[in-house]
C-alpha cells in the first residue's frame, strides 16, 4: 500500500489486553484504550452472560411507528461472557443492507465493507436498511432507528459499550457523520467514505469525537473537508491543510492531525479518484472493495492497530487472492525448480515476497513459470529465470494476472479458500478466484 501512516489511535492498556486474552481474542492485533475517557475499562451490556435469542440474519423491529429491518452478523464462536465490538455499516443511496452484509459483487471478502474478515470473529456487525434505500433521517428518525437497534442488541448480546463504531459510503457516510454529531457518547468513532456533506443532518455536533474521513480528490472534496474540519475544531486538533495526492498519482495519503485531545483523533485519507468506496492504489479509476486499501485503514483506525514498525521493502509485494484473502505462496518455501504455487495465510516470509522485473514475477531468486505447452489446469511453479514468454505475465487492471505465452490466468483451483489450495492457470474469466491484489 502506498499510504502514509502518522498516528496511533490508542495506547495499549494492560487490563484490556488481559480481558481479550482471557476471552480468546484471536486476530486482534492491538487492544487499545479507545474509550472516551482515558483509562476506562470494558463496559458490558445486559446481554452479557445471557443465552442469546438473536441470530445472524435479517431482523425486523418497530421504530418511530415504522417497520424497520437490519441484518445481523454474529461471530461463529460467539461467547456470551466476552464483550464484543459493535460495528454498523450503512449502505449508499440505492444500496441495500444485503449488499453491505454480503459484500456485493466482491463477495464475502468485502462483507460489511471488508471489516468482517479483518475482525476474525472479534466483532458483531449490523447492516441496517434505509427507508427508500437512503438515509434522509427526517426528524431524526434514522438516528432513532439506530437507538432502537442498539437497545435490542444490547439487551440480548454481550457488547462493549465503549466500542461501538459506524461507517458507510456516500449517503451511508453521511449517516455515519450524523451519528458522530448526534450520538458522541454512544459511538466511539466513525469513518465516512465519500460522504457528500451532511445530508443526513448533524444534530448537535459540538462535542469531541474520533473521526475518519476518506475522499477522492475528484469528488466534491470540499464537502468531505468541511465535515472533517468540524471535528478538527471540536477535538482541539492543530489546524492544517493535510497533503493530498496529485492527479494521476494513483495513490492515497493518510494523515492524522496532531494536537488532538487525547483519545479523539482526526484522520484524513485522500485518494486520487472520484466517488468510490473501493479505490485501488496503482490503478486509475479501479473500483474493488476486495482489493482496496480502505478496509485496512478503517480497521486500523477503529481498533488502534499500529502500523507495521518494520514495513517490507517497498520494491517487493505479495499477491493476495481476492476470493480467499490468502497470498500466493511457494509451497513449503522450497526454492528448487518446479516448486509449486499455493495460497496460504499472508506473512512476511520470502516465499511470498515478489519483485517485478519487466514482465517477470520473481520470488526466492526464481521466476513464476508455467510450461510452454501449459493447458488449463496446469500448476503454476517457480523455475530458473530464462526470459521466455512462459515466464512473462501481464498484471491487468481488472486484477487478473495472465501468462504472455499461454494467455491463461492465475487461478485458485476450484475457488478454494483453504490454506494449501493449488494455484493453476485457467482460461481467463475475471472471477474472484482469478483476481489478485498487491499487498
VOPAGU-2260 file (C-alpha; in pm, 1 decimal, decimal comma):
REM VOPAGU-2260
SITE   aa  ch    i         X         Y         Z
SITE  UNK   A    0       0,0       0,0       0,0
SITE  UNK   A    1     120,5     345,2     -82,9
SITE  UNK   A    2      -9,1     513,6     229,2
SITE  UNK   A    3     142,1     741,9     489,5
SITE  UNK   A    4      59,8     647,5     847,3
SITE  UNK   A    5     119,4     913,9    1110,2
SITE  UNK   A    6     -88,3     813,6    1405,2
SITE  UNK   A    7    -155,0     570,8    1682,8
SITE  UNK   A    8    -526,4     566,0    1760,7
SITE  UNK   A    9    -488,0     447,9    2119,3
SITE  UNK   A   10    -236,2     320,0    2369,7
SITE  UNK   A   11    -231,7     -42,7    2474,8
SITE  UNK   A   12    -389,1     -99,0    2813,0
SITE  UNK   A   13    -273,3    -399,3    3009,3
SITE  UNK   A   14    -614,7    -463,1    3161,6
SITE  UNK   A   15    -781,4    -461,0    2821,7
SITE  UNK   A   16    -517,3    -694,5    2685,9
SITE  UNK   A   17    -576,5    -930,6    2974,2
SITE  UNK   A   18    -952,1    -933,3    2919,5
SITE  UNK   A   19    -911,9   -1001,5    2548,1
SITE  UNK   A   20    -655,7   -1272,8    2610,3
SITE  UNK   A   21    -885,5   -1446,6    2857,1
SITE  UNK   A   22   -1172,2   -1417,1    2608,7
SITE  UNK   A   23    -969,4   -1573,4    2327,5
SITE  UNK   A   24    -934,1   -1260,0    2115,3
SITE  UNK   A   25    -765,2   -1425,5    1818,8
SITE  UNK   A   26    -693,3   -1195,7    1530,1
SITE  UNK   A   27    -698,4    -870,3    1731,5
SITE  UNK   A   28    -356,4    -718,6    1676,6
SITE  UNK   A   29    -366,3    -448,4    1941,9
SITE  UNK   A   30    -604,1    -387,3    2231,1
SITE  UNK   A   31    -618,4     -10,8    2256,6
SITE  UNK   A   32    -771,7     231,6    2504,0
SITE  UNK   A   33   -1042,1     359,8    2274,7
SITE  UNK   A   34   -1290,2     458,8    2543,6
SITE  UNK   A   35   -1397,2     824,0    2561,3
SITE  UNK   A   36   -1219,3     860,5    2896,9
SITE  UNK   A   37    -855,3     761,1    2915,1
SITE  UNK   A   38    -811,0     451,2    3125,7
SITE  UNK   A   39   -1173,6     339,3    3102,7
SITE  UNK   A   40   -1235,1     -34,4    3124,6
SITE  UNK   A   41   -1463,9    -254,5    2922,9
SITE  UNK   A   42   -1831,8    -188,7    2990,9
SITE  UNK   A   43   -2065,4    -474,5    2908,7
SITE  UNK   A   44   -2435,4    -476,6    2824,2
SITE  UNK   A   45   -2734,2    -654,9    2977,8
SITE  UNK   A   46   -2688,1    -934,6    2723,7
SITE  UNK   A   47   -2358,0   -1041,9    2878,9
SITE  UNK   A   48   -2399,0   -1382,7    3039,6
SITE  UNK   A   49   -2736,5   -1448,4    2876,7
SITE  UNK   A   50   -2820,4   -1717,0    2624,5
SITE  UNK   A   51   -2892,2   -1509,8    2312,5
SITE  UNK   A   52   -3216,3   -1518,8    2120,7
SITE  UNK   A   53   -3082,4   -1311,3    1832,1
SITE  UNK   A   54   -2916,0   -1497,7    1548,0
SITE  UNK   A   55   -2728,7   -1394,9    1236,6
SITE  UNK   A   56   -2970,8   -1288,5     964,2
SITE  UNK   A   57   -3244,5   -1035,1     899,2
SITE  UNK   A   58   -3444,6    -888,6    1187,9
SITE  UNK   A   59   -3739,5    -650,8    1195,5
SITE  UNK   A   60   -3826,2    -401,9    1468,4
SITE  UNK   A   61   -4071,1    -117,0    1515,7
SITE  UNK   A   62   -3908,8     224,4    1525,9
SITE  UNK   A   63   -4082,6     561,3    1529,4
SITE  UNK   A   64   -4404,9     389,9    1423,3
SITE  UNK   A   65   -4246,2     219,7    1121,6
SITE  UNK   A   66   -4131,5    -132,4    1048,5
SITE  UNK   A   67   -3753,9    -126,9    1002,7
SITE  UNK   A   68   -3508,5    -407,5     928,9
SITE  UNK   A   69   -3141,3    -485,5     973,0
SITE  UNK   A   70   -2905,7    -774,5     902,7
SITE  UNK   A   71   -2704,9    -901,4    1196,8
SITE  UNK   A   72   -2374,9   -1090,5    1169,4
SITE  UNK   A   73   -2274,0   -1256,7    1497,0
SITE  UNK   A   74   -1933,7   -1428,0    1536,3
SITE  UNK   A   75   -1948,5   -1800,1    1469,3
SITE  UNK   A   76   -1785,2   -1874,5    1804,2
SITE  UNK   A   77   -1994,7   -1619,2    1996,5
SITE  UNK   A   78   -1925,3   -1631,3    2372,1
SITE  UNK   A   79   -2179,5   -1455,4    2593,7
SITE  UNK   A   80   -1911,9   -1379,5    2851,0
SITE  UNK   A   81   -1697,0   -1186,0    2603,9
SITE  UNK   A   82   -1765,7    -819,2    2528,7
SITE  UNK   A   83   -1759,7    -759,4    2152,6
SITE  UNK   A   84   -1716,9    -453,6    1936,4
SITE  UNK   A   85   -2039,2    -349,6    1762,4
SITE  UNK   A   86   -1997,3    -210,4    1409,7
SITE  UNK   A   87   -2273,0     -56,7    1196,4
SITE  UNK   A   88   -2228,1     -42,9     817,8
SITE  UNK   A   89   -2463,7     193,4     630,3
SITE  UNK   A   90   -2536,0     145,2     260,0
SITE  UNK   A   91   -2523,6     409,5     -10,6
SITE  UNK   A   92   -2819,5     572,6    -188,0
SITE  UNK   A   93   -2997,4     298,6    -379,2
SITE  UNK   A   94   -2796,4      32,8    -196,9
SITE  UNK   A   95   -2924,4    -228,5      44,1
SITE  UNK   A   96   -2838,0    -386,6     375,2
SITE  UNK   A   97   -2787,2    -712,0     185,7
SITE  UNK   A   98   -2516,8    -559,7     -30,8
SITE  UNK   A   99   -2329,5    -441,1     277,6
SITE  UNK   A  100   -2369,7    -769,9     465,3
SITE  UNK   A  101   -2284,6    -985,9     164,3
SITE  UNK   A  102   -2007,7    -777,6      10,5
SITE  UNK   A  103   -2188,4    -713,9    -318,2
SITE  UNK   A  104   -2005,3    -827,3    -631,7
SITE  UNK   A  105   -1682,8    -872,0    -433,0
SITE  UNK   A  106   -1840,4   -1138,8    -212,7
SITE  UNK   A  107   -1754,9   -1240,9     139,6
SITE  UNK   A  108   -1408,6   -1081,8     137,8
SITE  UNK   A  109   -1585,9    -743,7     129,6
SITE  UNK   A  110   -1873,1    -827,2     365,5
SITE  UNK   A  111   -1950,4    -529,9     592,1
SITE  UNK   A  112   -1710,1    -310,8     393,8
SITE  UNK   A  113   -1439,5    -575,6     431,8
SITE  UNK   A  114   -1422,3    -547,0     810,6
SITE  UNK   A  115   -1587,4    -877,8     895,8
SITE  UNK   A  116   -1293,3   -1084,2     775,6
SITE  UNK   A  117   -1046,5    -847,2     937,3
SITE  UNK   A  118   -1237,3    -876,2    1266,5
SITE  UNK   A  119   -1189,4   -1254,1    1265,3
SITE  UNK   A  120   -1488,3   -1314,5    1496,2
SITE  UNK   A  121   -1399,1   -1028,3    1730,7
SITE  UNK   A  122   -1698,0    -806,3    1644,5
SITE  UNK   A  123   -2073,5    -807,7    1592,1
SITE  UNK   A  124   -2181,0    -640,5    1266,6
SITE  UNK   A  125   -2506,9    -465,5    1177,7
SITE  UNK   A  126   -2621,9    -368,4     827,4
SITE  UNK   A  127   -2937,0    -153,5     860,6
SITE  UNK   A  128   -3181,1     -93,9     575,1
SITE  UNK   A  129   -3260,3     269,8     497,0
SITE  UNK   A  130   -3603,8     399,7     406,9
SITE  UNK   A  131   -3632,3     431,8      28,1
SITE  UNK   A  132   -3278,9     290,6      20,2
SITE  UNK   A  133   -3137,6     609,2     170,4
SITE  UNK   A  134   -3073,2     789,9     495,7
SITE  UNK   A  135   -3283,9    1104,8     482,1
SITE  UNK   A  136   -3310,7    1097,8     863,5
SITE  UNK   A  137   -3626,7    1310,2     854,7
SITE  UNK   A  138   -3691,3    1445,0    1202,6
SITE  UNK   A  139   -3402,7    1230,9    1328,8
SITE  UNK   A  140   -3591,0     906,4    1254,4
SITE  UNK   A  141   -3283,7     719,4    1133,4
SITE  UNK   A  142   -3087,7     813,9    1445,0
SITE  UNK   A  143   -3385,1     685,9    1646,7
SITE  UNK   A  144   -3374,7     364,8    1443,1
SITE  UNK   A  145   -3010,7     322,6    1543,0
SITE  UNK   A  146   -3103,0     382,8    1907,2
SITE  UNK   A  147   -3368,3     111,3    1881,7
SITE  UNK   A  148   -3131,4    -137,0    1718,8
SITE  UNK   A  149   -2871,1     -76,9    1986,9
SITE  UNK   A  150   -3129,9    -127,3    2259,7
SITE  UNK   A  151   -3241,8    -456,9    2105,2
SITE  UNK   A  152   -2887,4    -582,9    2054,8
SITE  UNK   A  153   -2756,2    -470,1    2394,8
SITE  UNK   A  154   -3037,9    -649,2    2575,9
SITE  UNK   A  155   -2958,3    -977,2    2404,1
SITE  UNK   A  156   -2587,2    -982,7    2315,0
SITE  UNK   A  157   -2266,4    -903,6    2500,6
SITE  UNK   A  158   -2132,4    -574,7    2366,5
SITE  UNK   A  159   -1857,3    -345,7    2493,4
SITE  UNK   A  160   -2040,8     -13,7    2515,9
SITE  UNK   A  161   -1714,3     176,2    2469,1
SITE  UNK   A  162   -1651,4       4,7    2135,5
SITE  UNK   A  163   -1940,7      96,6    1905,9
SITE  UNK   A  164   -1846,0     213,2    1555,4
SITE  UNK   A  165   -2013,0     316,0    1229,6
SITE  UNK   A  166   -1902,1     353,8     871,0
SITE  UNK   A  167   -2060,2     392,9     532,5
SITE  UNK   A  168   -2012,9     503,2     174,1
SITE  UNK   A  169   -2176,2     813,6      23,3
SITE  UNK   A  170   -2520,8     850,0     187,4
SITE  UNK   A  171   -2402,6     587,1     436,9
SITE  UNK   A  172   -2104,8     809,0     515,8
SITE  UNK   A  173   -2340,4    1100,0     572,5
SITE  UNK   A  174   -2543,5     883,3     812,1
SITE  UNK   A  175   -2225,7     791,0    1000,0
SITE  UNK   A  176   -2143,7    1162,1    1024,7
SITE  UNK   A  177   -2495,8    1227,1    1162,5
SITE  UNK   A  178   -2425,8     975,3    1439,3
SITE  UNK   A  179   -2092,0    1141,6    1517,6
SITE  UNK   A  180   -2286,0    1465,1    1568,0
SITE  UNK   A  181   -2591,0    1327,5    1749,1
SITE  UNK   A  182   -2456,0    1032,3    1948,8
SITE  UNK   A  183   -2098,7    1118,0    2053,2
SITE  UNK   A  184   -2146,4     942,0    2386,8
SITE  UNK   A  185   -2286,0     625,7    2226,6
SITE  UNK   A  186   -2038,7     566,9    1942,6
SITE  UNK   A  187   -1662,0     559,3    1980,1
SITE  UNK   A  188   -1567,3     653,9    1623,0
SITE  UNK   A  189   -1697,8     668,9    1266,6
SITE  UNK   A  190   -1546,5     652,0     919,9
SITE  UNK   A  191   -1720,7     847,1     643,2
SITE  UNK   A  192   -1627,1     730,2     292,1
SITE  UNK   A  193   -1700,4     979,6      13,8
SITE  UNK   A  194   -1975,0    1143,8     218,7
SITE  UNK   A  195   -2148,9    1420,0      13,7
SITE  UNK   A  196   -2181,5    1664,1     303,4
SITE  UNK   A  197   -2417,0    1649,3     597,9
SITE  UNK   A  198   -2724,4    1540,0     400,7
SITE  UNK   A  199   -2838,5    1315,6     687,2
SITE  UNK   A  200   -2816,0    1608,8     924,6
SITE  UNK   A  201   -2593,9    1698,5    1216,6
SITE  UNK   A  202   -2798,7    1740,8    1531,7
SITE  UNK   A  203   -2556,5    1860,0    1797,6
SITE  UNK   A  204   -2211,4    1829,1    1651,5
SITE  UNK   A  205   -2036,0    2030,5    1921,1
SITE  UNK   A  206   -1861,9    1756,7    2120,3
SITE  UNK   A  207   -1524,9    1593,8    2052,3
SITE  UNK   A  208   -1543,3    1267,8    1862,2
SITE  UNK   A  209   -1297,7    1033,0    1687,9
SITE  UNK   A  210   -1348,6    1087,5    1315,4
SITE  UNK   A  211   -1203,1     948,1     993,1
SITE  UNK   A  212   -1282,7    1095,1     652,4
SITE  UNK   A  213   -1195,7     922,1     323,7
SITE  UNK   A  214   -1247,7    1114,3      -0,6
SITE  UNK   A  215   -1143,4    1125,1    -366,0
SITE  UNK   A  216    -979,4    1442,0    -494,4
SITE  UNK   A  217   -1217,9    1444,1    -793,6
SITE  UNK   A  218   -1532,9    1407,3    -583,6
SITE  UNK   A  219   -1661,8    1730,6    -425,6
SITE  UNK   A  220   -1377,4    1701,5    -181,9
SITE  UNK   A  221   -1471,2    2033,2     -21,2
SITE  UNK   A  222   -1773,2    1862,6     136,7
SITE  UNK   A  223   -1551,2    1597,8     293,2
SITE  UNK   A  224   -1304,0    1856,8     419,4
SITE  UNK   A  225   -1585,2    2054,7     582,3
SITE  UNK   A  226   -1714,4    1750,7     770,3
SITE  UNK   A  227   -1361,4    1668,0     881,2
SITE  UNK   A  228   -1291,7    2022,6     997,8
SITE  UNK   A  229   -1589,1    2019,0    1236,0
SITE  UNK   A  230   -1409,8    1756,8    1442,0
SITE  UNK   A  231   -1069,6    1916,7    1394,1
SITE  UNK   A  232   -1219,7    2210,3    1585,5
SITE  UNK   A  233   -1419,1    2004,2    1836,2
SITE  UNK   A  234   -1121,4    1784,1    1918,2
SITE  UNK   A  235    -879,3    2074,4    1960,2
SITE  UNK   A  236    -651,2    1948,3    1682,3
SITE  UNK   A  237    -388,4    2171,5    1527,9
SITE  UNK   A  238    -537,0    2309,1    1204,2
SITE  UNK   A  239    -354,8    2216,0     885,2
SITE  UNK   A  240    -405,5    2150,8     516,2
SITE  UNK   A  241    -304,5    1784,7     503,1
SITE  UNK   A  242    -126,5    1663,3     189,6
SITE  UNK   A  243    -341,1    1512,4     -83,3
SITE  UNK   A  244    -223,2    1307,7    -381,8
SITE  UNK   A  245    -169,2    1467,5    -718,8
SITE  UNK   A  246    -399,4    1386,1   -1010,6
SITE  UNK   A  247    -266,7    1084,8   -1193,9
SITE  UNK   A  248     -64,4     959,4    -897,3
SITE  UNK   A  249    -299,1     661,9    -847,3
SITE  UNK   A  250    -234,4     655,2    -475,5
SITE  UNK   A  251    -369,1     778,6    -143,6
SITE  UNK   A  252    -227,5     971,1     151,3
SITE  UNK   A  253    -347,0     914,7     505,6
SITE  UNK   A  254    -273,6    1185,1     761,3
SITE  UNK   A  255    -351,9    1212,5    1130,9
SITE  UNK   A  256    -392,9    1556,2    1279,8
SITE  UNK   A  257    -159,2    1648,9    1562,4
SITE  UNK   A  258    -251,0    1817,1    1887,8
SITE  UNK   A  259    -591,5    1649,7    1919,7
SITE  UNK   A  260    -741,2    1589,2    2261,0
SITE  UNK   A  261    -619,7    1251,8    2387,7
SITE  UNK   A  262    -844,5     973,3    2263,8
SITE  UNK   A  263   -1010,2    1189,0    1995,5
SITE  UNK   A  264    -803,6    1161,9    1676,6
SITE  UNK   A  265    -899,4    1301,3    1338,6
SITE  UNK   A  266    -765,7    1113,0    1036,1
SITE  UNK   A  267    -797,0    1220,3     673,0
SITE  UNK   A  268    -736,1     981,7     380,9
SITE  UNK   A  269    -746,3    1147,2      39,9
SITE  UNK   A  270    -706,9     943,2    -278,6
SITE  UNK   A  271    -659,9    1005,6    -646,9
SITE  UNK   A  272   -1007,3     913,6    -768,8
SITE  UNK   A  273   -1374,1    1000,0    -778,9
SITE  UNK   A  274   -1689,8     891,2    -595,8
SITE  UNK   A  275   -1566,5     547,8    -492,1
SITE  UNK   A  276   -1585,8     320,5    -191,7
SITE  UNK   A  277   -1309,8      82,7    -303,8
SITE  UNK   A  278   -1029,0     271,2    -480,8
SITE  UNK   A  279    -721,8      64,8    -564,5
SITE  UNK   A  280    -371,9     210,2    -545,4
SITE  UNK   A  281    -178,8     196,3    -871,5
SITE  UNK   A  282    -491,7     157,1   -1081,1
SITE  UNK   A  283    -669,3     453,1   -1242,6
SITE  UNK   A  284   -1040,4     453,1   -1164,9
SITE  UNK   A  285   -1044,5      93,6   -1041,6
SITE  UNK   A  286   -1324,9       4,5    -801,4
SITE  UNK   A  287   -1281,7    -309,0    -591,9
SITE  UNK   A  288   -1358,9    -325,7    -223,9
SITE  UNK   A  289   -1174,0    -654,4    -200,4
SITE  UNK   A  290    -852,8    -508,0    -345,1
SITE  UNK   A  291    -880,7    -163,5    -189,5
SITE  UNK   A  292    -668,1     -22,7      89,6
SITE  UNK   A  293    -973,4     138,0     253,4
SITE  UNK   A  294   -1087,5    -153,3     468,6
SITE  UNK   A  295    -746,8    -195,4     632,2
SITE  UNK   A  296    -714,9     176,8     701,7
SITE  UNK   A  297   -1059,6     185,6     865,4
SITE  UNK   A  298    -995,2    -128,5    1069,0
SITE  UNK   A  299    -664,8      13,5    1194,6
SITE  UNK   A  300    -838,5     337,0    1292,5
SITE  UNK   A  301   -1120,2     161,2    1476,2
SITE  UNK   A  302    -905,5     -90,0    1661,9
SITE  UNK   A  303    -589,7     106,7    1734,6
SITE  UNK   A  304    -373,0    -136,0    1539,2
SITE  UNK   A  305     -30,7      17,8    1495,0
SITE  UNK   A  306     130,0      48,1    1151,9
SITE  UNK   A  307     395,6    -216,5    1093,9
SITE  UNK   A  308     714,6     -80,0    1255,7
SITE  UNK   A  309     919,6    -288,8    1011,6
SITE  UNK   A  310     739,5    -247,8     679,3
SITE  UNK   A  311     851,0    -468,4     391,5
SITE  UNK   A  312    1080,6    -340,2     122,7
SITE  UNK   A  313     853,7    -122,0     -95,8
SITE  UNK   A  314    1004,7    -277,3    -406,0
SITE  UNK   A  315     860,8    -615,6    -304,8
SITE  UNK   A  316     499,7    -716,6    -270,1
SITE  UNK   A  317     268,4   -1007,6    -204,1
SITE  UNK   A  318     -16,0   -1117,2    -430,7
SITE  UNK   A  319    -333,1   -1161,0    -226,9
SITE  UNK   A  320    -618,3   -1369,5    -366,5
SITE  UNK   A  321    -940,7   -1171,9    -368,4
SITE  UNK   A  322   -1157,5   -1481,2    -317,3
SITE  UNK   A  323    -956,5   -1645,1     -40,6
SITE  UNK   A  324    -790,2   -1343,4     123,3
SITE  UNK   A  325    -470,7   -1551,0     129,3
SITE  UNK   A  326    -143,2   -1494,8     -52,1
SITE  UNK   A  327      35,8   -1659,0    -342,9
SITE  UNK   A  328     298,5   -1879,4    -179,6
SITE  UNK   A  329     578,6   -2115,2    -284,5
SITE  UNK   A  330     477,6   -2440,0    -117,3
SITE  UNK   A  331     699,1   -2527,4     175,9
SITE  UNK   A  332     932,6   -2235,6      98,5
SITE  UNK   A  333    1105,2   -2475,7    -141,3
SITE  UNK   A  334    1337,3   -2282,1    -373,0
SITE  UNK   A  335    1400,2   -2574,3    -610,7
SITE  UNK   A  336    1298,8   -2567,4    -975,7
SITE  UNK   A  337     945,1   -2692,5   -1011,0
SITE  UNK   A  338     827,0   -2598,2    -661,1
SITE  UNK   A  339     455,4   -2543,5    -689,7
SITE  UNK   A  340     242,6   -2242,4    -605,2
SITE  UNK   A  341     -36,0   -2247,9    -346,6
SITE  UNK   A  342    -228,4   -1996,9    -138,5
SITE  UNK   A  343    -151,3   -1956,2     230,1
SITE  UNK   A  344    -217,8   -1713,1     513,9
SITE  UNK   A  345     -29,5   -1394,7     429,3
SITE  UNK   A  346     302,2   -1345,4     610,2
SITE  UNK   A  347     633,4   -1171,2     551,0
SITE  UNK   A  348     835,0   -1480,2     452,6
SITE  UNK   A  349    1049,3   -1477,8     140,4
SITE  UNK   A  350     828,9   -1740,2     -26,2
SITE  UNK   A  351     553,0   -1479,5     -53,9
SITE  UNK   A  352     767,7   -1177,7    -141,5
SITE  UNK   A  353     768,7   -1097,5    -514,3
SITE  UNK   A  354     950,3    -843,7    -725,9
SITE  UNK   A  355     865,2    -746,7   -1080,5
SITE  UNK   A  356    1136,9    -713,1   -1341,5
SITE  UNK   A  357     989,9    -629,0   -1678,1
SITE  UNK   A  358     709,2    -881,0   -1711,5
SITE  UNK   A  359     865,1   -1144,5   -1486,2
SITE  UNK   A  360     744,6   -1205,1   -1130,2
SITE  UNK   A  361    1033,9   -1322,7    -915,3
SITE  UNK   A  362    1034,8   -1497,0    -579,3
SITE  UNK   A  363    1314,8   -1678,5    -394,2
SITE  UNK   A  364    1555,6   -1598,5    -682,1
SITE  UNK   A  365    1334,7   -1787,6    -927,8
SITE  UNK   A  366    1065,7   -1680,3   -1175,1
SITE  UNK   A  367     695,2   -1758,6   -1169,3
SITE  UNK   A  368     660,7   -2008,1   -1452,9
SITE  UNK   A  369     434,9   -2248,2   -1641,6
SITE  UNK   A  370     548,6   -2495,5   -1908,8
SITE  UNK   A  371     548,1   -2369,0   -2267,1
SITE  UNK   A  372     261,6   -2602,5   -2355,6
SITE  UNK   A  373      61,2   -2541,4   -2037,2
SITE  UNK   A  374    -308,3   -2624,9   -2073,0
SITE  UNK   A  375    -589,9   -2508,4   -1844,2
SITE  UNK   A  376    -541,5   -2678,0   -1508,1
SITE  UNK   A  377    -159,6   -2681,7   -1516,8
SITE  UNK   A  378       2,2   -2595,2   -1183,2
SITE  UNK   A  379     194,0   -2268,6   -1159,3
SITE  UNK   A  380     550,4   -2315,1   -1033,5
SITE  UNK   A  381     888,6   -2145,5    -997,1
SITE  UNK   A  382    1189,0   -2203,3   -1223,4
SITE  UNK   A  383    1527,7   -2055,5   -1310,3
SITE  UNK   A  384    1466,1   -1730,4   -1496,1
SITE  UNK   A  385    1511,8   -1776,5   -1871,4
SITE  UNK   A  386    1337,5   -1472,5   -2016,4
SITE  UNK   A  387    1089,1   -1692,8   -2204,1
SITE  UNK   A  388     730,2   -1583,7   -2268,1
SITE  UNK   A  389     613,3   -1862,9   -2038,0
SITE  UNK   A  390     771,9   -1663,7   -1751,6
SITE  UNK   A  391     620,4   -1331,9   -1852,6
SITE  UNK   A  392     296,0   -1210,8   -1700,1
SITE  UNK   A  393      53,8    -927,9   -1758,8
SITE  UNK   A  394     -69,4    -774,3   -1432,5
SITE  UNK   A  395    -403,1    -644,6   -1558,7
SITE  UNK   A  396    -614,4    -357,3   -1426,3
SITE  UNK   A  397    -905,4    -595,1   -1353,3
SITE  UNK   A  398    -687,8    -780,8   -1102,0
SITE  UNK   A  399    -609,4   -1080,1   -1319,8
SITE  UNK   A  400    -254,2   -1199,6   -1387,8
SITE  UNK   A  401    -224,8   -1357,9   -1732,4
SITE  UNK   A  402      61,2   -1552,7   -1884,9
SITE  UNK   A  403     205,3   -1396,7   -2201,0
SITE  UNK   A  404     269,0   -1727,1   -2382,3
SITE  UNK   A  405     -48,9   -1918,4   -2298,8
SITE  UNK   A  406    -294,3   -1632,5   -2236,9
SITE  UNK   A  407    -419,0   -1824,4   -1931,5
SITE  UNK   A  408    -476,4   -1659,9   -1593,3
SITE  UNK   A  409    -350,6   -1742,1   -1246,6
SITE  UNK   A  410    -642,5   -1916,3   -1075,7
SITE  UNK   A  411    -709,2   -2061,0    -729,6
SITE  UNK   A  412    -819,9   -2411,0    -822,7
SITE  UNK   A  413   -1191,7   -2461,9    -775,8
SITE  UNK   A  414   -1227,9   -2130,3    -598,0
SITE  UNK   A  415   -1096,1   -2291,1    -280,4
SITE  UNK   A  416   -1026,1   -2062,7      16,5
SITE  UNK   A  417    -825,6   -2316,9     216,8
SITE  UNK   A  418    -459,3   -2297,7     305,7
SITE  UNK   A  419    -263,5   -2510,0      59,5
SITE  UNK   A  420    -510,1   -2477,9    -227,8
SITE  UNK   A  421    -338,2   -2521,8    -562,2
SITE  UNK   A  422    -274,4   -2225,5    -789,4
SITE  UNK   A  423    -312,5   -2316,8   -1154,8
SITE  UNK   A  424    -356,2   -2140,9   -1486,9
SITE  UNK   A  425    -702,1   -2139,7   -1642,9
SITE  UNK   A  426    -898,6   -1965,5   -1913,5
SITE  UNK   A  427    -944,6   -1606,5   -1803,1
SITE  UNK   A  428   -1292,8   -1520,9   -1674,8
SITE  UNK   A  429   -1217,7   -1244,9   -1414,0
SITE  UNK   A  430   -1397,2   -1435,4   -1136,1
SITE  UNK   A  431   -1288,6   -1357,2    -781,3
SITE  UNK   A  432   -1061,8   -1663,5    -772,6
SITE  UNK   A  433    -862,4   -1509,7   -1060,9
SITE  UNK   A  434    -826,3   -1162,7    -912,1
SITE  UNK   A  435    -516,8   -1066,2    -716,7
SITE  UNK   A  436    -408,6    -754,1    -534,0
SITE  UNK   A  437     -66,6    -633,8    -432,8
SITE  UNK   A  438     -33,8    -635,2     -55,6
